[in-house]
Amino acid sequence: MPLRPDMGGIYKESGDGIGRWIPTVPSNSPSSYIVYQPLQLPPSSHLLLSSLMTMFNLAKAVADLLAPEFAVISVFPMGTKSHEMTLSLELEDEISVTARIGFDTDKDPAALRWLQRKFAREIASLSYLENNAPFVPVPYVIQVDANSDNAVQAPYVVVENPLGEPLLTAIPDLTMPQRETLAIALGESLARLHRLPLPARFGSITGTDARGAAVVGPLSRSWGQSSRAEGPFDTIKQYLSCELAHSARVAQADPKSNQAVQGLLSKLGALLPYLVPNDAAMQRPALSYSDLRDSSIFASDDGSLGGIAGMEATVLPACLAATLPVFLRRDGMYNRAYKDPASRDRSLLTDAEAHHLRNICIEASRRVDPAFYVALVKGEKIRQMLEFMNASNWEGLRKWESDVRRELGLGGR
């Protein structure tokens, strides 16, 4: 089943129902590439064909962009979500890049506008961090085009990956001293990010001004989760009220849990005064680099921090912005007592290892900025609550809320 003659390949479906791309272009072509990982794509035949064409249009466009200095030698499909596909492209000289592309946006103008705003926020965040936080290696933007009238035939952004490997694959090969080196580097970097001067508003970074300072705009939401601009906010109370209202709207989409969740959210609203720190230092604006998942933090062979691949930064109250990488967490929704039973345990460390490295990370952060540690402690409960809500882990949140009330001596109040 040929797709396009200039794409240099044929799409074939094997007996297991997984599509594979068979390249036929000459190996010395600057636009040659090989896909050697099965393509896990949406089951719809129309969407499958559309996704394949988008994927290989992108690979060819990136190859043409980088030629003749580099050649794209492999393409890994990393996953898809609403109107967005992520690819990992391996280049010569062990260079890797990540590309994210919109698909089916030609049929949905609202989705195209959402992606354009999303890409603009990401580029703005990277620009701000590059200019104001050189101590944290962030992705280098190779190419971005927020329109569909291009070689890829879709909006896309291509960035060079940080050095090293994601923690998912790096941690097992690191010795404990090397893991300790990584924990120290992360603690120092997060503390330095925490003390950056920022505008006194809470929301997503949507741009930078002539001096390179952050411009704060509305919050970022996943596709389909918000049809209105939310923020920026002047107070922590406004921000938290918005988050509770957003969770209520998300719960409405599930008739089975809607009524019970609405009652739970009402309880959480009443709990807020006991969880939110009142001192001004905890409510000053601070940078939140919330994508600290195992797949977003990169480590080199010696345990040094290769970089953080998350591309969107938010300005939040200090008590909400201070947080630790997921692989060191065993609190809140990362506590086995509250985990969604349907989710797999992907812990990279034993509990003892995580506790040891967490203490090292925290101590390193305290040496750089003691205020980071204070915010980490004082904002712990309210951050946990927001994480449960964002993950829609209602059952875990229900247990957590009951335990917190008991811990605070509130009983059924």
C-alpha positions as CSV (number, residue, x, y, z in Angstrom):
1,M,0.0,0.0,0.0
2,P,2.2,2.9,-1.2
3,L,1.6,6.2,0.6
4,R,3.5,8.8,-1.4
5,P,6.3,8.2,-4.0
6,D,8.5,10.9,-2.6
7,M,8.4,9.4,0.9
8,G,10.6,6.6,-0.2
9,G,8.9,3.7,1.4
10,I,5.9,1.4,1.7
11,Y,3.6,0.8,4.6
12,K,2.8,-2.8,5.3
13,E,0.6,-4.5,7.8
14,S,2.0,-7.7,9.3
15,G,0.1,-10.6,10.7
16,D,0.1,-9.2,14.2
17,G,-1.8,-6.1,13.0
18,I,1.1,-3.7,13.6
19,G,2.1,-1.4,10.8
20,R,5.7,-1.1,9.8
21,W,7.5,1.3,7.5
22,I,9.8,-0.3,4.9
23,P,12.2,2.4,3.7
24,T,13.3,2.2,0.0
25,V,15.3,5.4,-0.4
26,P,19.1,5.0,-1.1
27,S,21.1,5.0,2.1
28,N,23.3,7.9,1.0
29,S,20.3,10.2,0.7
30,P,20.3,13.0,3.2
31,S,16.6,12.3,3.7
32,S,17.0,8.6,4.4
33,Y,15.7,7.2,7.6
34,I,14.8,3.8,9.1
35,V,12.0,3.0,11.5
36,Y,12.9,-0.1,13.5
37,Q,10.3,0.1,16.3
38,P,6.7,-1.2,15.7
39,L,4.3,1.7,15.2
40,Q,1.7,1.7,17.9
41,L,-0.9,4.0,16.3
42,P,-4.6,4.6,16.6
43,P,-6.7,1.7,15.3
44,S,-8.8,3.7,12.9
45,S,-7.5,3.0,9.4
46,H,-8.0,6.6,8.3
47,L,-6.3,7.9,11.4
48,L,-3.5,5.3,11.0
49,L,-2.8,6.4,7.5
50,S,-3.0,10.1,8.5
51,S,-0.7,9.5,11.4
52,L,1.8,7.6,9.3
53,M,1.9,10.3,6.6
54,T,2.4,13.0,9.3
55,M,5.1,11.0,10.9
56,F,7.2,10.5,7.8
57,N,6.5,14.0,6.4
58,L,8.1,15.2,9.7
59,A,11.0,12.8,9.5
60,K,11.8,13.8,5.9
61,A,11.4,17.6,6.8
62,V,13.7,17.3,9.7
63,A,16.2,15.3,7.7
64,D,16.2,18.0,4.9
65,L,16.5,20.7,7.6
66,L,19.6,19.1,9.1
67,A,21.3,17.9,5.9
68,P,24.1,17.7,4.9
69,E,25.6,18.1,8.4
70,F,23.5,15.4,10.0
71,A,21.4,12.5,8.7
72,V,18.3,11.1,10.4
73,I,18.9,7.4,10.8
74,S,16.0,6.3,12.9
75,V,12.5,7.4,14.1
76,F,10.8,6.1,17.2
77,P,7.1,6.9,17.7
78,M,6.8,7.7,21.4
79,G,3.1,8.1,21.7
80,T,0.0,10.1,20.8
81,K,-2.5,12.1,22.6
82,S,-5.3,14.5,21.6
83,H,-4.2,16.1,18.3
84,E,-0.5,15.6,19.2
85,M,2.1,13.0,18.3
86,T,5.6,12.7,19.8
87,L,8.6,11.2,17.9
88,S,12.2,10.6,18.9
89,L,14.7,10.9,16.1
90,E,18.2,9.6,16.3
91,L,20.8,11.4,14.2
92,E,24.4,10.6,13.4
93,D,27.0,11.3,16.0
94,E,24.7,10.0,18.8
95,I,22.5,13.2,18.6
96,S,18.8,12.7,19.4
97,V,16.0,15.1,19.0
98,T,12.3,15.1,20.0
99,A,9.6,16.3,17.7
100,R,6.0,16.9,18.5
101,I,3.5,17.4,15.7
102,G,-0.2,18.1,15.6
103,F,-2.5,15.9,13.5
104,D,-6.0,16.2,12.3
105,T,-5.9,19.9,13.0
106,D,-7.0,20.7,9.5
107,K,-10.4,19.4,10.4
108,D,-10.6,21.2,13.8
109,P,-9.7,24.9,13.8
110,A,-10.1,25.0,17.6
111,A,-7.5,22.3,18.0
112,L,-5.1,24.1,15.8
113,R,-5.5,27.3,17.9
114,W,-5.0,25.3,21.1
115,L,-1.8,23.7,19.7
116,Q,-0.5,27.1,18.5
117,R,-1.0,28.6,22.0
118,K,0.6,25.5,23.6
119,F,3.7,25.7,21.4
120,A,4.0,29.4,22.0
121,R,4.0,28.9,25.8
122,E,6.6,26.2,25.5
123,I,8.9,28.3,23.4
124,A,8.4,31.2,25.8
125,S,9.3,29.1,28.8
126,L,12.4,27.8,27.1
127,S,13.4,31.3,26.1
128,Y,12.9,32.6,29.7
129,L,14.9,29.7,31.2
130,E,17.7,30.0,28.7
131,N,18.1,33.7,29.5
132,N,17.6,33.6,33.3
133,A,18.5,30.1,34.4
134,P,21.6,29.0,32.5
135,F,22.4,26.6,35.4
136,V,19.6,24.3,34.2
137,P,20.2,22.7,30.8
138,V,16.9,22.9,28.8
139,P,16.1,21.7,25.3
140,Y,17.5,23.7,22.4
141,V,14.8,24.6,19.9
142,I,15.9,23.5,16.4
143,Q,12.7,24.4,14.6
144,V,9.1,25.4,15.3
145,D,6.3,26.2,13.0
146,A,2.8,26.7,14.5
147,N,1.1,26.7,11.1
148,S,0.0,23.8,8.8
149,D,1.3,25.3,5.6
150,N,4.8,23.7,5.7
151,A,6.7,20.6,4.6
152,V,5.2,18.6,7.5
153,Q,1.7,19.7,6.7
154,A,1.0,20.3,10.4
155,P,2.2,22.5,13.3
156,Y,5.3,21.1,14.9
157,V,8.2,21.8,17.2
158,V,11.6,20.1,17.1
159,V,14.1,20.3,20.0
160,E,17.5,18.7,20.8
161,N,17.3,16.3,23.7
162,P,19.4,17.0,26.8
163,L,22.6,15.1,27.3
164,G,22.5,11.6,28.7
165,E,19.5,9.3,29.1
166,P,16.1,9.7,30.8
167,L,16.0,8.4,34.4
168,L,13.8,5.6,33.2
169,T,16.9,4.0,31.5
170,A,19.7,5.8,33.3
171,I,19.0,5.1,37.0
172,P,19.5,1.3,36.9
173,D,23.1,1.7,35.5
174,L,24.1,4.4,38.0
175,T,26.0,3.5,41.2
176,M,24.7,4.9,44.5
177,P,27.5,7.6,44.6
178,Q,26.5,8.6,41.1
179,R,22.8,8.7,42.1
180,E,23.8,10.9,45.0
181,T,25.6,13.3,42.6
182,L,22.4,13.5,40.6
183,A,20.3,14.1,43.7
184,I,22.6,17.0,44.7
185,A,22.5,18.6,41.3
186,L,18.7,18.4,41.2
187,G,18.4,19.9,44.7
188,E,20.7,22.8,43.8
189,S,19.0,23.5,40.5
190,L,15.5,23.4,41.9
191,A,16.5,25.8,44.7
192,R,18.0,28.2,42.2
193,L,14.9,28.1,40.1
194,H,12.8,28.8,43.2
195,R,14.5,32.2,43.9
196,L,14.3,33.7,40.4
197,P,12.5,37.1,40.4
198,L,9.1,36.9,38.7
199,P,6.0,39.1,38.2
200,A,3.5,39.1,41.0
201,R,0.9,37.0,39.1
202,F,0.1,33.3,38.9
203,G,-0.3,31.5,35.6
204,S,1.7,30.1,32.6
205,I,4.7,31.9,31.1
206,T,3.4,33.0,27.8
207,G,6.2,35.2,26.6
208,T,9.1,37.4,27.6
209,D,9.4,41.2,27.4
210,A,12.2,43.3,25.9
211,R,14.3,42.8,29.0
212,G,13.9,39.0,29.0
213,A,11.5,39.0,32.0
214,A,8.6,36.5,32.0
215,V,5.2,37.5,30.9
216,V,2.5,35.6,32.8
217,G,-0.8,34.6,31.1
218,P,-3.6,32.1,31.5
219,L,-3.1,28.6,32.8
220,S,-2.3,25.8,30.4
221,R,-4.9,23.0,30.2
222,S,-5.0,19.7,28.2
223,W,-7.0,19.7,25.0
224,G,-10.8,19.6,25.7
225,Q,-10.4,20.4,29.4
226,S,-11.1,24.1,29.2
227,S,-13.0,26.4,26.8
228,R,-12.2,29.5,28.8
229,A,-9.2,31.5,29.7
230,E,-8.3,30.8,33.4
231,G,-6.0,33.4,34.9
232,P,-3.6,34.9,35.4
233,F,-4.4,35.3,39.2
234,D,-3.4,37.9,41.7
235,T,-3.8,35.8,44.9
236,I,-3.4,32.1,45.9
237,K,-7.1,32.1,46.9
238,Q,-8.1,32.9,43.3
239,Y,-5.8,30.2,41.9
240,L,-7.0,27.5,44.3
241,S,-10.7,28.4,43.7
242,C,-10.0,28.0,39.9
243,E,-8.4,24.6,40.4
244,L,-11.4,23.3,42.5
245,A,-13.8,24.6,39.9
246,H,-11.8,23.0,37.1
247,S,-11.8,19.6,38.9
248,A,-15.6,19.9,39.3
249,R,-16.0,20.4,35.5
250,V,-13.7,17.4,34.8
251,A,-15.7,15.2,37.2
252,Q,-18.9,16.2,35.4
253,A,-17.7,14.3,32.4
254,D,-18.0,11.0,34.4
255,P,-21.6,10.5,35.6
256,K,-20.6,7.6,37.8
257,S,-18.4,9.6,40.0
258,N,-19.8,13.1,39.5
259,Q,-22.0,13.3,42.6
260,A,-19.5,11.8,45.0
261,V,-16.7,13.9,43.6
262,Q,-18.7,17.1,44.0
263,G,-19.2,16.3,47.7
264,L,-15.5,15.6,48.1
265,L,-14.5,18.8,46.4
266,S,-16.8,20.7,48.7
267,K,-15.0,19.1,51.7
268,L,-11.6,20.1,50.2
269,G,-12.7,23.7,49.8
270,A,-13.5,23.7,53.6
271,L,-10.1,22.2,54.3
272,L,-8.1,24.8,52.4
273,P,-7.8,27.3,55.3
274,Y,-6.0,24.6,57.4
275,L,-3.6,23.8,54.5
276,V,-2.6,27.1,53.0
277,P,0.3,28.9,54.7
278,N,-0.6,32.5,55.6
279,D,2.8,34.1,55.6
280,A,3.6,36.3,52.6
281,A,6.9,34.6,51.9
282,M,5.0,31.4,51.0
283,Q,2.7,33.3,48.6
284,R,5.3,35.2,46.7
285,P,5.6,34.2,43.0
286,A,8.0,31.3,42.2
287,L,8.9,29.2,39.2
288,S,7.2,25.9,38.9
289,Y,8.9,23.3,36.6
290,S,6.3,20.7,37.4
291,D,7.3,18.1,34.7
292,L,9.8,16.3,36.9
293,R,8.8,12.8,35.8
294,D,11.3,10.1,35.3
295,S,11.0,10.5,31.5
296,S,11.8,14.2,31.6
297,I,15.0,14.3,33.7
298,F,18.2,13.3,31.9
299,A,21.3,12.0,33.6
300,S,24.8,11.5,32.2
301,D,26.9,8.3,32.7
302,D,28.7,9.9,35.7
303,G,25.5,10.9,37.4
304,S,25.7,14.6,36.5
305,L,22.4,16.3,35.5
306,G,22.1,16.2,31.7
307,G,19.0,18.4,31.7
308,I,15.2,18.6,32.1
309,A,13.1,18.0,29.0
310,G,9.9,19.5,30.3
311,M,9.0,22.5,28.1
312,E,6.4,24.4,30.0
313,A,7.0,26.6,33.1
314,T,4.4,28.1,35.4
315,V,4.5,30.9,38.0
316,L,2.8,29.7,41.3
317,P,2.9,30.7,44.9
318,A,6.2,29.6,46.5
319,C,4.5,27.0,48.7
320,L,3.0,25.3,45.5
321,A,6.0,25.8,43.3
322,A,8.5,24.0,45.5
323,T,8.5,20.3,44.7
324,L,10.8,17.3,44.2
325,P,11.4,14.9,41.3
326,V,8.9,12.0,41.1
327,F,11.5,9.3,41.5
328,L,12.3,10.6,45.0
329,R,8.6,10.9,46.1
330,R,6.7,8.5,48.3
331,D,4.2,11.0,49.6
332,G,0.7,12.0,48.5
333,M,-0.5,10.1,45.4
334,Y,3.0,8.4,45.2
335,N,2.3,6.7,48.6
336,R,1.2,3.2,47.9
337,A,-1.8,3.7,50.3
338,Y,-3.3,6.2,47.9
339,K,-2.2,4.9,44.5
340,D,-4.7,4.0,41.9
341,P,-4.9,0.2,42.1
342,A,-5.2,0.0,38.3
343,S,-1.8,1.8,37.8
344,R,1.4,-0.1,37.6
345,D,4.2,0.5,40.1
346,R,7.1,2.0,38.0
347,S,9.3,3.0,40.9
348,L,13.0,3.2,39.9
349,L,14.2,2.9,43.5
350,T,13.4,1.0,46.6
351,D,11.7,3.0,49.4
352,A,15.0,3.0,51.4
353,E,17.0,4.3,48.3
354,A,14.3,7.0,47.6
355,H,14.4,8.1,51.2
356,H,18.2,8.4,51.3
357,L,18.4,10.3,48.0
358,R,15.5,12.5,48.9
359,N,17.3,13.7,52.1
360,I,20.5,14.4,50.0
361,C,18.5,16.4,47.5
362,I,16.7,18.4,50.2
363,E,20.0,19.1,52.0
364,A,21.6,20.3,48.8
365,S,18.6,22.6,48.1
366,R,18.8,24.1,51.7
367,R,22.5,25.1,51.2
368,V,21.5,27.1,48.1
369,D,18.2,28.6,49.3
370,P,16.8,27.7,52.8
371,A,13.4,29.3,51.7
372,F,13.0,26.4,49.2
373,Y,13.0,23.9,52.0
374,V,10.5,25.9,54.1
375,A,8.2,26.1,51.1
376,L,8.6,22.4,50.5
377,V,7.5,21.6,54.0
378,K,4.8,24.2,54.5
379,G,3.1,23.6,51.1
380,E,3.3,19.8,51.2
381,K,-0.3,19.0,51.9
382,I,-1.8,21.5,49.5
383,R,0.5,20.4,46.7
384,Q,-0.5,16.8,47.4
385,M,-4.2,17.7,47.1
386,L,-3.7,19.5,43.8
387,E,-1.8,16.5,42.4
388,F,-4.6,14.1,43.3
389,M,-7.1,16.5,41.6
390,N,-5.0,16.9,38.4
391,A,-4.7,13.1,38.1
392,S,-8.4,12.6,38.8
393,N,-7.4,10.0,41.4
394,W,-10.7,10.5,43.3
395,E,-10.5,7.3,45.4
396,G,-7.0,8.1,46.6
397,L,-8.0,11.7,47.3
398,R,-10.9,10.5,49.3
399,K,-8.7,8.4,51.6
400,W,-6.1,11.2,51.7
401,E,-8.7,13.8,52.8
402,S,-9.9,11.6,55.6
403,D,-6.4,10.9,56.8
404,V,-5.4,14.6,56.7
405,R,-8.5,15.6,58.7
406,R,-7.7,13.0,61.3
407,E,-4.0,14.2,61.4
408,L,-5.1,17.8,61.9
409,G,-7.6,16.8,64.6
410,L,-10.6,18.1,62.6
411,G,-12.8,15.0,62.8
412,G,-15.9,15.4,60.7
413,R,-15.7,19.2,60.6
